[in-house]
Amino acid sequence: MQVIHHISELRAAIRLAKAEQGRIRVGLVPTMGFLHRGHASLLESARRQCDLVVLSIFVNPLQFGPNEDFERYPRNEEQDLALAKAAGADIVFLPSVTEMYTRPTKTTVSVAGVTEPLCGASRPGHFDGVATVVTKLFNIVQPDAAFFGLKDAQQVAAITQMVDDLNIPVDIVPCPIVREEDGLAMSSRNVYLQPEQRRQALVLFSGLRLAERLIREHHGEMEAAVVKEALVKHISEAPLAEIDYVELLTYPSLEPVNRIAAEAEIIIAVAVRFGATRLIDNAIIQIPKRNDMK
């Protein structure tokens, strides 16, 4: 496994691999590091589908707001490199902020529509930062496929929209949420949780299961507000939970849903703070025909 810190060296390494191996499929796994089993699953998916796997680790300042956790975002390079090697990365790209942004950025990428609800409503500018750094990584690596976890389903929707709109020749591969044994979605920010916050954070997953069960019991034909109300009530039973949002939207277009209907694809998305730690989670549901409901 190669560890590379500079753009020019990364491009040279990819050119050399292509020269030596001929026509190869290049996969990119973009991350902000502090890797866990969820990231490992992305690397393993890339390993199965690609000949050369590039993992990027970069805590991108453009996607953090003024009062967010850029400086204290968890970092552990030694741990990250060990996991990357075990999961099958060929190259780890570890650039500095000055390598990625050699001068103040005057060009950004903005995706409208799908970035406006959910996290976009409470984190202005966040998805501009995501779209900009992902575009840069696509231009640097020129991958055939890029692998993203569905825990941040809005990010997947935004990147997919960007790639489609701009005709970027990259296959976006969404990968399932990886959870702890008790159901908590794996996240680098979980390390911030105090023991009681960690215990109460399980209401996110149990609430999503409750919402799914409610929809299935009503054969997918019900008002979205009823599901939302039940989910809000469930999460609010955790005293330390401060709800940012609970929403039901179409997926991946992320448009409002008033009444859930058969054959629709919807996302139930939640963001909840426990102290200073903001957790997100979701369930994407394909509503089958009424006769197919069990």
C-alpha positions as CSV (number, residue, x, y, z in Angstrom):
1,M,0.0,0.0,0.0
2,Q,1.3,3.4,-1.0
3,V,0.8,6.5,1.2
4,I,0.9,9.7,-0.9
5,H,0.7,13.3,0.3
6,H,0.9,15.3,-2.9
7,I,-1.4,15.6,-5.9
8,S,1.4,15.3,-8.5
9,E,2.7,12.1,-6.9
10,L,-0.8,10.6,-6.8
11,R,-1.4,11.3,-10.5
12,A,2.0,9.8,-11.3
13,A,1.2,6.6,-9.3
14,I,-2.1,6.1,-11.1
15,R,-0.5,6.7,-14.5
16,L,2.2,4.1,-13.7
17,A,-0.4,1.6,-12.5
18,K,-2.3,2.1,-15.8
19,A,0.9,1.8,-17.8
20,E,1.9,-1.5,-16.1
21,Q,-1.6,-3.1,-15.8
22,G,-3.2,-1.8,-19.0
23,R,-6.9,-1.1,-18.9
24,I,-7.9,-1.0,-15.2
25,R,-10.9,0.1,-13.3
26,V,-10.0,2.7,-10.6
27,G,-12.1,3.0,-7.5
28,L,-12.1,6.0,-5.1
29,V,-13.3,6.0,-1.5
30,P,-13.4,9.6,-0.2
31,T,-13.3,9.9,3.6
32,M,-12.4,12.4,6.3
33,G,-10.5,9.7,8.2
34,F,-10.9,8.3,11.8
35,L,-11.9,5.2,9.9
36,H,-14.2,2.5,11.3
37,R,-15.9,-0.7,10.0
38,G,-18.3,1.4,7.9
39,H,-15.3,2.8,5.9
40,A,-13.8,-0.7,5.7
41,S,-17.0,-1.9,4.0
42,L,-16.7,0.8,1.4
43,L,-13.1,-0.2,0.7
44,E,-14.1,-3.9,0.5
45,S,-16.9,-3.0,-2.0
46,A,-14.3,-1.0,-4.0
47,R,-11.8,-3.9,-3.8
48,R,-14.4,-6.4,-5.3
49,Q,-15.3,-4.1,-8.1
50,C,-12.1,-2.3,-9.0
51,D,-8.5,-3.1,-10.0
52,L,-6.9,-0.1,-8.2
53,V,-8.4,1.2,-5.0
54,V,-7.6,4.8,-3.8
55,L,-8.7,5.9,-0.4
56,S,-8.5,9.6,0.3
57,I,-8.3,11.0,3.9
58,F,-8.9,14.7,4.1
59,V,-10.8,16.7,6.7
60,N,-12.2,19.3,4.4
61,P,-12.5,22.8,6.0
62,L,-14.9,24.0,3.3
63,Q,-17.7,21.8,4.6
64,F,-17.5,22.9,8.2
65,G,-19.5,26.0,9.5
66,P,-18.0,28.6,11.8
67,N,-19.3,26.9,15.0
68,E,-18.7,23.3,13.9
69,D,-16.0,20.8,14.9
70,F,-13.3,21.2,12.3
71,E,-10.5,21.6,14.8
72,R,-11.6,18.9,17.1
73,Y,-12.8,16.5,14.4
74,P,-11.2,13.1,15.5
75,R,-8.0,12.1,13.7
76,N,-5.8,9.0,14.0
77,E,-3.5,8.5,11.0
78,E,-1.8,5.3,12.4
79,Q,-5.1,3.7,13.0
80,D,-6.5,4.8,9.6
81,L,-3.5,3.4,7.7
82,A,-3.8,0.0,9.5
83,L,-7.5,-0.3,8.6
84,A,-6.9,0.9,5.0
85,K,-4.2,-1.8,4.5
86,A,-6.4,-4.5,6.1
87,A,-9.4,-3.6,3.9
88,G,-7.5,-3.7,0.7
89,A,-6.6,-0.1,-0.3
90,D,-3.8,0.2,-2.9
91,I,-3.1,3.9,-2.4
92,V,-4.0,6.2,0.5
93,F,-4.0,9.9,-0.4
94,L,-3.3,12.0,2.7
95,P,-3.1,15.6,1.5
96,S,-2.7,18.7,3.7
97,V,-5.1,21.6,3.6
98,T,-2.5,23.7,1.7
99,E,-2.0,20.9,-0.8
100,M,-5.7,20.8,-1.6
101,Y,-6.2,24.6,-1.4
102,T,-3.0,26.2,-2.4
103,R,-4.7,29.7,-2.4
104,P,-8.0,31.0,-1.2
105,T,-10.8,29.2,-3.2
106,K,-12.6,31.4,-5.7
107,T,-14.4,28.5,-7.5
108,T,-16.9,26.3,-5.7
109,V,-19.5,23.8,-6.9
110,S,-23.1,24.2,-5.8
111,V,-25.9,21.6,-6.2
112,A,-29.4,23.0,-5.8
113,G,-32.6,21.3,-4.8
114,V,-31.5,18.1,-3.1
115,T,-29.1,20.1,-0.8
116,E,-31.7,22.4,0.6
117,P,-33.7,20.3,3.0
118,L,-32.4,18.1,5.9
119,C,-28.8,19.0,6.8
120,G,-28.7,21.7,4.2
121,A,-31.3,23.7,6.1
122,S,-29.3,23.8,9.3
123,R,-25.7,23.7,7.8
124,P,-25.6,26.5,5.2
125,G,-22.7,26.0,2.8
126,H,-22.0,22.5,3.9
127,F,-22.9,20.8,0.6
128,D,-21.1,23.4,-1.4
129,G,-17.9,22.3,0.5
130,V,-18.7,18.7,-0.1
131,A,-19.4,19.1,-3.8
132,T,-16.3,21.2,-4.3
133,V,-13.9,18.8,-2.6
134,V,-15.4,15.7,-4.3
135,T,-15.1,17.4,-7.7
136,K,-11.5,18.2,-6.9
137,L,-10.9,14.5,-5.9
138,F,-12.6,13.3,-9.1
139,N,-10.4,15.6,-11.2
140,I,-7.2,14.4,-9.3
141,V,-7.9,10.7,-9.3
142,Q,-10.2,10.4,-12.4
143,P,-11.8,7.2,-10.9
144,D,-14.2,5.0,-12.8
145,A,-16.3,4.5,-9.6
146,A,-16.6,6.3,-6.3
147,F,-18.0,4.6,-3.2
148,F,-20.2,6.5,-0.6
149,G,-22.0,5.3,2.5
150,L,-25.8,5.8,2.7
151,K,-25.6,6.9,6.3
152,D,-25.3,10.4,4.7
153,A,-27.9,9.6,2.1
154,Q,-28.4,13.3,1.3
155,Q,-24.7,13.5,0.4
156,V,-25.1,10.5,-2.0
157,A,-28.1,12.2,-3.6
158,A,-26.2,15.5,-4.0
159,I,-23.1,13.8,-5.5
160,T,-25.2,11.7,-7.9
161,Q,-27.1,14.8,-9.0
162,M,-23.8,16.7,-9.6
163,V,-22.3,13.8,-11.6
164,D,-25.4,13.5,-13.7
165,D,-25.7,17.3,-14.3
166,L,-22.1,17.8,-15.2
167,N,-21.6,14.6,-17.2
168,I,-18.7,13.5,-14.9
169,P,-17.7,10.0,-16.0
170,V,-17.8,8.4,-12.6
171,D,-20.2,5.6,-11.4
172,I,-21.5,6.6,-7.9
173,V,-21.9,3.4,-5.8
174,P,-24.1,3.8,-2.7
175,C,-23.2,1.4,0.0
176,P,-25.4,0.2,2.9
177,I,-25.3,1.7,6.4
178,V,-23.0,-0.3,8.8
179,R,-24.2,-0.4,12.3
180,E,-23.0,-1.4,15.7
181,E,-24.5,-4.6,17.2
182,D,-27.1,-2.5,19.1
183,G,-28.1,-0.6,15.9
184,L,-26.3,2.7,16.3
185,A,-25.0,3.8,12.9
186,M,-21.3,3.8,12.7
187,S,-19.9,7.4,12.7
188,S,-16.5,9.0,13.5
189,R,-18.4,11.4,15.7
190,N,-19.7,8.5,18.0
191,V,-16.4,8.9,19.9
192,Y,-17.7,12.2,21.3
193,L,-20.7,10.6,23.0
194,Q,-20.6,10.2,26.8
195,P,-21.9,6.8,28.1
196,E,-25.4,7.9,28.8
197,Q,-25.6,9.9,25.6
198,R,-24.4,6.8,23.7
199,R,-27.1,4.7,25.4
200,Q,-29.9,7.2,24.6
201,A,-28.7,7.6,21.0
202,L,-30.2,4.2,20.3
203,V,-33.6,5.9,19.9
204,L,-32.5,6.9,16.4
205,F,-32.4,3.4,15.1
206,S,-35.4,2.1,17.2
207,G,-37.4,5.1,16.0
208,L,-36.6,4.4,12.4
209,R,-37.7,0.8,12.9
210,L,-40.9,2.0,14.5
211,A,-41.6,4.2,11.5
212,E,-40.9,1.4,9.1
213,R,-43.2,-0.9,11.0
214,L,-46.0,1.7,11.1
215,I,-45.8,2.2,7.3
216,R,-45.9,-1.6,6.7
217,E,-48.8,-2.1,9.1
218,H,-50.8,0.5,7.1
219,H,-49.7,-1.1,3.8
220,G,-47.9,2.1,2.8
221,E,-51.1,4.1,2.5
222,M,-51.0,6.8,5.2
223,E,-50.3,10.4,5.9
224,A,-46.6,11.2,6.3
225,A,-47.4,13.5,9.2
226,V,-48.7,10.5,11.3
227,V,-45.3,8.7,10.8
228,K,-43.4,11.8,11.6
229,E,-45.4,12.5,14.8
230,A,-44.8,9.0,16.0
231,L,-41.1,9.2,15.3
232,V,-40.7,12.6,17.0
233,K,-42.6,11.3,20.1
234,H,-40.3,8.2,20.3
235,I,-37.1,10.2,20.0
236,S,-38.3,12.8,22.5
237,E,-38.6,10.0,25.1
238,A,-34.8,10.2,25.4
239,P,-34.2,13.2,27.8
240,L,-30.8,14.1,26.3
241,A,-32.1,14.1,22.7
242,E,-32.4,17.5,21.0
243,I,-34.1,17.0,17.6
244,D,-32.7,18.9,14.6
245,Y,-35.1,17.4,12.1
246,V,-37.3,14.4,11.5
247,E,-38.5,14.2,7.8
248,L,-40.1,12.0,5.3
249,L,-39.1,12.8,1.7
250,T,-38.9,11.2,-1.7
251,Y,-35.6,9.6,-2.5
252,P,-33.3,10.6,-4.2
253,S,-35.1,13.8,-5.2
254,L,-35.7,14.8,-1.6
255,E,-39.1,16.4,-2.2
256,P,-41.8,16.7,0.5
257,V,-44.2,13.8,1.0
258,N,-47.7,14.5,2.2
259,R,-49.2,11.0,1.8
260,I,-47.2,7.9,1.4
261,A,-48.3,5.9,-1.6
262,A,-47.5,2.4,-2.9
263,E,-44.6,2.0,-5.3
264,A,-42.9,5.2,-4.0
265,E,-39.3,5.3,-2.7
266,I,-39.0,7.4,0.4
267,I,-36.4,8.3,3.0
268,I,-37.1,8.7,6.7
269,A,-34.3,10.9,7.9
270,V,-33.4,12.1,11.3
271,A,-30.7,14.4,12.9
272,V,-30.5,14.6,16.6
273,R,-28.0,16.3,19.0
274,F,-26.7,14.7,22.2
275,G,-24.9,17.5,23.9
276,A,-22.5,18.9,21.3
277,T,-22.6,15.8,19.1
278,R,-24.9,15.8,16.1
279,L,-25.9,12.3,14.8
280,I,-27.7,11.5,11.6
281,D,-29.5,8.4,10.5
282,N,-32.0,7.3,7.9
283,A,-34.0,4.4,6.4
284,I,-34.7,4.3,2.7
285,I,-37.9,2.4,1.9
286,Q,-39.3,1.2,-1.4
287,I,-43.0,1.0,-0.8
288,P,-44.3,-2.1,-2.6
289,K,-47.7,-2.6,-4.2
290,R,-50.4,-3.1,-1.6
291,N,-50.8,-6.8,-2.6
292,D,-47.1,-7.3,-2.0
293,M,-47.1,-5.9,1.6
294,K,-46.7,-8.5,4.3
